[in-house]
């Protein structure tokens, strides 16, 4: 039974670590959106010399908004995982007490009643475990979606850098600074997502044992 409690602890801590990592992604996505807005403002001031950059800033801002929306779904999934894990822990404690009562009263006329309830609790544990696995599968899909959006954002930022390098206007230095900030936020977000995916796979392995 101690192994079961340790499994619950690992899964719950994993969910909390994923939630913490996503806070960093939200912060970086908000920074990406802010820098994209700053870039739009610069594009307006730069006029015709920054014409090729304008659609790229729109794309970056769109990716940032998608990422923030996906993370809201991740938060809901993490809450669901935490709730299911706590429910599993509670059911496990009840099962331990019932098992103890069953062992003490092995010759008692009530043993059949306790045994039936213990079986029902064990069945409930399995059901909650399946719900937790379903929640983690959903989390995995959401993390994949965020990863794809960040990869696309990284490609657009690279195009942005090339366009800025090819331009020779009065705002080139400002654009270069913005590109550096955008790139930093995207890289940090991708690192956080990679970390979350590793934690997630560890939790799924624990649940399936």
Buried (B, 14 or more C-beta within 10 A) or exposed (E): EEEBBEBBEBBBEBBBBBBBBBEBBBBBBBBBBBBBBBBBEBBEEBEEBBEBBBEBBBBBBBBBBBBBEBBEBBBBBBEBBBBBBEBBBBBBBBBBEBBEBBEEEEEEEEBEEBEEBBEEBBEBBEBBBEBBBBBBEBBBEBBEBBBEBBBBBBEBBBBBBEBBEEBEBEBBEBBBBBBEBBBBBBBBBBBBBBBBBEBBEBBBEBBEE
